[in-house]
Amino acid sequence: MKEIKVRMLGLALALSLIGITLTSLPALACEFSFNYERIEAPVGTEGEIGVRVEKTHSRCTMPDPLDYQFDWEHIQVLGETEWKEISAMVYEKWFLVSLSSPGEGFLKISRTCSKEGYEEAVLPIIVTEGERK
């Protein structure tokens, strides 16, 4: 009887350690980044903004693994490239934009992942009035 209790205690301890290990691992989600940390420029400025996605899990369960949503304010998107794989599990897309109206705006990429839930990254954009520098 004492031997069974010791085994049960050992099994419970092993299962607890496995649970702690699994919950302390980093989340396996896509990581988003932009080629700028933030943008501040006058109305009418045109330029390119790069968006990079690093897939951190190799077996994506989504129907289209590159189906990300984009949203923006105070910019006008003039064009965009297709996604391009630049290295293993790293993809890049470029937007040609014009800063369209003064105020605080953004460019946002987001996705609801079937494995990890909702993820997003936001590039802050401040559009000023005045002449280009």
N, C-alpha and C positions, 0 to 999 in steps of 0.2 A: 504494500500500500504506500509506504514511504517512497519507494522507487518510482511509482506512478506520479506522485505529487512533484517530485524533482524533475521528471521528464516534462510534465505539463508546465511547470514554471520555466524550464529552459525553452520550451516551444513558445510560450507567451513572450518571453524576453526576445527571442529571435524575431518573431513577427513584429514586435514593437520597434526593434532596430531597423528592420526593412522598411516599415512605414515612415520612420523619421528620415531615412536615407532618401526615399522616393519623394517626399514632400520638400526636401531641401534642394533638390536638383533645380537648375534654372528652367524657366518656361521655354518650351520649344515653339517659338512663333517666328513669323517673318519680322525682320528688322528693316525699318524704313529710314532713309536719310536723304538730304538735299545737298546740292553743291554749295549752298550758302547757309549760314546760320540765321540770317535775317536780311531783309532788303529794305533800304530807305532811299527813295529817289523821287524826282518830280514827275508830275503828270506828263504822259506822252513818252516817257522813257521806254524803249524796247530792249529786250534782251532774252537770253535763254536761261531756263531753269532746269537743272538735271535732277531726276528722282532716281534713287537706287533702292532696290529691294534685295535683301540677303535672306534667302530661305534657309532656315536653321533646322528644318526637318525634311528628310528626303522623300517621304511618302505622303505627298499632299493628297487629301481625300476630296478636295474641291473639284467640281466638274471642269472648271477652267482655272488652272493654277496661276494664271496671270490676270485674273479678273479683279482688278482693284478699282475702287470708286475714287473719283477726284471731285473736289469742290473748291470754289475760289470766290473771293470778293475783292473788289477794287482793281481787278486786272481783267484784261481781255485776252483770251487764248487765241492766238493767230494761227497756230499749227502745232502739231505734235508728231513725234516719231513713233514707230512701233517699238515694242520691247525688244531689247537686244541682250543676249547672254554675253556678259563680258568676262566671266570666269565661272568656274563650277558653282552653281547655285546662286549666282549674283547676276541680277538683271538691271538694266538701265533704260530710262525713257527720258526724252527731252521735250520741253514745251517752249515754243516761241511766244512771248507774252508782251503786251503793252500795258503800262500802268494807266488805267483808264479814268479813275476819279479819285480826288483827294480823300484821305481818311486811312483808318487802320484796316488792313485787309489780310488775306492769307491765301496760301495754296495748301490744300490738305489732301493726303492720301489715306484711305481707310479700307478695311476689309473685315468681314465677320467670318472667322475661320471655324470650321466644324470641329477642330481639335482644341483650339486655344481661345475662342471667343473673339471679341472685338479688339482690333488694334488700329492705331492711327498715328500719324505724324503731321505736324503743322509747321509750315514755314511762315513766320510773321512778315508782313509786307506793309510798310508805311509809305503812303503816296502823299507827297507834299505838293503844295502849289509853288509856282515860281519857275525860274529858268533852269535849264540844265547846267550843271557845273562842268 
